[in-house]
C-alpha cells in the first residue's frame, strides 16, 4: 500500500474518531438536566438579549447536531435536541452558536475572513478534483497546477475556521459563566462537549493539508 493511501485512511479514521467523540460527549451531556432549567433556546435568548442582540432570532431546525449560525439572515438555528432540552450539551451548543452571532455583530476579523472565503471554498471543494482528473487524463501538468491552486482555497477555509470556532467556544464558556447558565459541575460537561466539537475542525484542517501532500503532489511528480 502506498504512503498516499496510508495517510488518506489515517485521516478518514481520525475523522470518524472525532465524530464518535462528539456523539459520545453529546450523549453524556444530554443525560443530565441543568439546574437553571433553561433549554438551549432559552439560554440562547437570554444571552442574545443580554448582549444587545435582541433582533437575532433563535429558530428550531430538524436533525441532530445540525446547529449553526446563519450570517446571511443573522439567525441562530438550533437542532431539536438543543432547542428543546435543558441539558449541559444543549446549553454548550446554543451558547457556542450565539458566540458566532456576537462575532458577526462585532465584525470579528477571522469571522469576516471565513465568510468571505466560504463561497469560493464551496465551489473549490468539488472543482479542484475535476481539474485534477482532467490534468491526469490528458497528461496536462497545467491543469494539475490549477487543481492545486484551487484546492488551496479549501485549505485556507479549513485553517481560518479554526480560530473562528475556538473563539466561539471561548466566548461560550465566558457567557455561560456570566449569565449563570450552568453550575461549576455542569460547566465541565459543557467544556467536554465544546472540546469534542472543536476536534472535528482540527481533523478537517489537518486532513485537507494531508490530502494535498499525500495525493496531489505525488501525482504531480508521477510517483505513487
TAZI-V855127 format. One record per residue. N is the residue number from 1. RES is the residue in three letters. PSI is psi in degrees with one decimal (none if undefined). OMEGA is omega in degrees with one decimal (* if undefined). D_CENTER is the distance of its C-alpha to the mean C-alpha in whole Angstrom. Layout:
# TAZI-V855127
N & RES & PSI & OMEGA & D_CENTER
N & RES & PSI & OMEGA & D_CENTER
This chain:
# TAZI-V855127
1 & UNK & 133.9 & -178.1 & 32
2 & UNK & 160.5 & 178.9 & 31
3 & UNK & -29.8 & 178.9 & 28
4 & UNK & -50.7 & -178.3 & 26
5 & UNK & -32.3 & 177.1 & 25
6 & UNK & -45.6 & -179.2 & 25
7 & UNK & -41.8 & 179.8 & 22
8 & UNK & -45.3 & 179.5 & 21
9 & UNK & -39.8 & 179.2 & 21
10 & UNK & -40.8 & 179.2 & 20
11 & UNK & -37.7 & 176.2 & 17
12 & UNK & -41.2 & 178.1 & 17
13 & UNK & -41.9 & 178.6 & 18
14 & UNK & -38.4 & 178.6 & 15
15 & UNK & -45.1 & 178.4 & 13
16 & UNK & -39.7 & 180.0 & 15
17 & UNK & -42.2 & 179.3 & 15
18 & UNK & -43.0 & 178.6 & 12
19 & UNK & -38.5 & 178.8 & 12
20 & UNK & -39.4 & 178.8 & 15
21 & UNK & -41.5 & 178.3 & 14
22 & UNK & -47.8 & -178.7 & 12
23 & UNK & -40.5 & 179.6 & 14
24 & UNK & -46.4 & -179.8 & 17
25 & UNK & -39.5 & 180.0 & 16
26 & UNK & -41.0 & 179.9 & 15
27 & UNK & -45.8 & -180.0 & 19
28 & UNK & -38.3 & -179.5 & 20
29 & UNK & -2.8 & 180.0 & 19
30 & UNK & 0.0 & -176.7 & 20
31 & UNK & -0.5 & -177.4 & 24
32 & UNK & 140.1 & 177.6 & 25
33 & UNK & 130.4 & 179.6 & 26
34 & UNK & 147.9 & -176.4 & 25
35 & UNK & -26.8 & -179.8 & 28
36 & UNK & -23.1 & -179.5 & 27
37 & UNK & 5.1 & -177.4 & 27
38 & UNK & 137.1 & 172.8 & 24
39 & UNK & 171.2 & 177.9 & 22
40 & UNK & -41.8 & -179.6 & 18
41 & UNK & -42.3 & 179.9 & 20
42 & UNK & -40.6 & 178.3 & 23
43 & UNK & -43.3 & 178.4 & 21
44 & UNK & -41.3 & -179.3 & 18
45 & UNK & -41.6 & 178.7 & 22
46 & UNK & -47.1 & -177.2 & 23
47 & UNK & -44.6 & 179.7 & 21
48 & UNK & -44.9 & 179.2 & 21
49 & UNK & -40.9 & -179.4 & 24
50 & UNK & -27.5 & -179.3 & 25
51 & UNK & 11.9 & 176.7 & 23
52 & UNK & 23.9 & -179.4 & 25
53 & UNK & 46.4 & -178.6 & 22
54 & UNK & -22.3 & -178.4 & 25
55 & UNK & -10.7 & 179.5 & 24
56 & UNK & 115.3 & -179.2 & 21
57 & UNK & 158.0 & 174.7 & 21
58 & UNK & 118.6 & -175.2 & 19
59 & UNK & 151.6 & 176.1 & 19
60 & UNK & 137.0 & 175.6 & 19
61 & UNK & 150.4 & -179.3 & 17
62 & UNK & 160.9 & 176.6 & 18
63 & UNK & 174.2 & 177.0 & 16
64 & UNK & 137.0 & -177.9 & 15
65 & UNK & 33.3 & 176.1 & 11
66 & UNK & 17.2 & -177.4 & 11
67 & UNK & 140.9 & 176.6 & 10
68 & UNK & 163.8 & 172.5 & 9
69 & UNK & 127.0 & -179.5 & 11
70 & UNK & 105.4 & -177.8 & 13
71 & UNK & -20.6 & -179.2 & 14
72 & UNK & -43.2 & 179.7 & 17
73 & UNK & -0.1 & -178.1 & 19
74 & UNK & 56.7 & -176.5 & 17
75 & UNK & 135.2 & 172.7 & 17
76 & UNK & 120.4 & -178.7 & 15
77 & UNK & 123.8 & -175.9 & 14
78 & UNK & 138.1 & 176.9 & 14
79 & UNK & 163.9 & -175.8 & 15
80 & UNK & -38.9 & -178.8 & 18
81 & UNK & -24.5 & 177.5 & 18
82 & UNK & -45.4 & -174.7 & 16
83 & UNK & -44.2 & -168.2 & 19
84 & UNK & -6.5 & -171.4 & 22
85 & UNK & 137.8 & 178.4 & 22
86 & UNK & 67.6 & -176.4 & 23
87 & UNK & 160.6 & 176.6 & 21
88 & UNK & -40.2 & 180.0 & 19
89 & UNK & -44.3 & -179.4 & 16
90 & UNK & -43.3 & 179.4 & 16
91 & UNK & -43.3 & -178.7 & 17
92 & UNK & -48.3 & -177.6 & 14
93 & UNK & -43.4 & -178.3 & 12
94 & UNK & -44.9 & -179.0 & 14
95 & UNK & -28.9 & 174.8 & 14
96 & UNK & -45.6 & 179.2 & 11
97 & UNK & -35.7 & 175.0 & 10
98 & UNK & -34.0 & 176.5 & 14
99 & UNK & -38.0 & 176.7 & 13
100 & UNK & -39.1 & 178.6 & 11
101 & UNK & -38.0 & 178.6 & 14
102 & UNK & -40.9 & 175.4 & 16
103 & UNK & -44.2 & -179.6 & 15
104 & UNK & -46.9 & -178.1 & 16
105 & UNK & -34.1 & -178.8 & 19
106 & UNK & 4.0 & 179.3 & 20
107 & UNK & 48.9 & 177.5 & 19
108 & UNK & 134.8 & -175.5 & 17
109 & UNK & -47.6 & -178.4 & 17
110 & UNK & -35.4 & 177.7 & 14
111 & UNK & -42.9 & 178.8 & 12
112 & UNK & -38.0 & 179.8 & 15
113 & UNK & -44.7 & 179.3 & 15
114 & UNK & -39.9 & 179.5 & 11
115 & UNK & -34.8 & -179.7 & 13
116 & UNK & -35.3 & -177.4 & 16
117 & UNK & -27.4 & -172.3 & 15
118 & UNK & -48.7 & -178.8 & 12
119 & UNK & -43.3 & 179.4 & 16
120 & UNK & -35.7 & -179.5 & 17
121 & UNK & -35.8 & 179.1 & 14
122 & UNK & -40.8 & 177.7 & 14
123 & UNK & -43.5 & -177.3 & 18
124 & UNK & -29.1 & -178.5 & 18
125 & UNK & -34.5 & -179.9 & 16
126 & UNK & -33.7 & -175.7 & 19
127 & UNK & -35.0 & -176.4 & 22
128 & UNK & -38.6 & -176.4 & 22
129 & UNK & -36.3 & 177.9 & 23
130 & UNK & -43.0 & 178.2 & 25
131 & UNK & -38.9 & -179.9 & 27
132 & UNK & -46.6 & -179.5 & 27
133 & UNK & -43.6 & 178.8 & 29
134 & UNK & -44.2 & -179.5 & 31
135 & UNK & -42.0 & -178.9 & 32
136 & UNK & -44.7 & -177.7 & 32
137 & UNK & -36.9 & -178.4 & 35
138 & UNK & -7.7 & -176.0 & 37
139 & UNK & 28.9 & -177.4 & 37
140 & UNK & 104.7 & -178.1 & 35
141 & UNK & -30.8 & -179.4 & 34
142 & UNK & -39.7 & 179.2 & 33
143 & UNK & -34.6 & 178.7 & 30
144 & UNK & -42.1 & 176.8 & 29
145 & UNK & -36.8 & 176.6 & 28
146 & UNK & -40.4 & 178.6 & 27
147 & UNK & -42.4 & 178.8 & 24
148 & UNK & -43.3 & -179.7 & 23
149 & UNK & -42.6 & 179.6 & 23
150 & UNK & -39.4 & -178.3 & 21
151 & UNK & -26.2 & 177.1 & 19
152 & UNK & -26.3 & 176.1 & 18
153 & UNK & -40.2 & 177.7 & 17
154 & UNK & -44.8 & 179.0 & 14
155 & UNK & -43.5 & -180.0 & 14
156 & UNK & -41.2 & 179.8 & 14
157 & UNK & -46.7 & -179.7 & 11
158 & UNK & -39.3 & -178.8 & 9
159 & UNK & -44.6 & -178.3 & 11
160 & UNK & -19.3 & 177.1 & 11
161 & UNK & -31.8 & -176.3 & 7
162 & UNK & -55.1 & 180.0 & 8
163 & UNK & -29.6 & 178.1 & 10
164 & UNK & -47.2 & -178.4 & 9
165 & UNK & -40.6 & 178.5 & 6
166 & UNK & -40.8 & 179.9 & 9
167 & UNK & -39.1 & 178.6 & 12
168 & UNK & -38.9 & 178.2 & 10
169 & UNK & -37.9 & 176.7 & 11
170 & UNK & -44.0 & 178.1 & 14
171 & UNK & -39.9 & -179.7 & 15
172 & UNK & -44.1 & 178.4 & 14
173 & UNK & -43.2 & 179.7 & 17
174 & UNK & -39.9 & -178.2 & 19
175 & UNK & -41.1 & 178.4 & 19
176 & UNK & -36.6 & 179.1 & 20
177 & UNK & -44.3 & -177.1 & 23
178 & UNK & -41.7 & -177.1 & 24
179 & UNK & 9.6 & 176.0 & 24
180 & UNK & 48.7 & -178.7 & 25
181 & UNK & -26.7 & 179.7 & 23
182 & UNK & 159.0 & 175.4 & 23
183 & UNK & 175.3 & 179.7 & 26
184 & UNK & -40.5 & 179.1 & 26
185 & UNK & -40.7 & 179.4 & 26
186 & UNK & -28.9 & -179.3 & 23
187 & UNK & -32.3 & 179.0 & 21
188 & UNK & -38.1 & 178.1 & 21
189 & UNK & -38.9 & 178.8 & 19
190 & UNK & -35.9 & 179.0 & 16
191 & UNK & -39.3 & 179.0 & 16
192 & UNK & -42.5 & 179.4 & 15
193 & UNK & -46.2 & -178.5 & 13
194 & UNK & -38.0 & 179.2 & 11
195 & UNK & -41.8 & 178.5 & 11
196 & UNK & -43.3 & 179.5 & 11
197 & UNK & -39.5 & -179.5 & 7
198 & UNK & -30.5 & -178.6 & 7
199 & UNK & -30.9 & -179.3 & 9
200 & UNK & -34.0 & 179.4 & 7
201 & UNK & -35.3 & 177.4 & 5
202 & UNK & -45.5 & 179.0 & 9
203 & UNK & -41.6 & -179.7 & 10
204 & UNK & -41.7 & -179.6 & 9
205 & UNK & -45.5 & 179.7 & 10
206 & UNK & -40.9 & -178.6 & 13
207 & UNK & -38.2 & -179.5 & 14
208 & UNK & -39.4 & 178.2 & 14
209 & UNK & -42.4 & -179.2 & 17
210 & UNK & -39.3 & 179.8 & 18
211 & UNK & -41.1 & 179.0 & 19
212 & UNK & -46.0 & -176.2 & 20
213 & UNK & -36.6 & -172.8 & 23
214 & UNK & -16.0 & -173.8 & 24
215 & UNK & -55.3 & -175.0 & 24
216 & UNK & -50.2 & -176.5 & 25
217 & UNK & -41.5 & 174.8 & 27
218 & UNK & -37.6 & 178.1 & 29
219 & UNK & -36.3 & 178.5 & 30
220 & UNK & -35.2 & -179.6 & 31
221 & UNK & -3.1 & 177.9 & 33
222 & UNK & 24.2 & -178.6 & 34
223 & UNK & 157.2 & 177.5 & 34
224 & UNK & none & * & 32
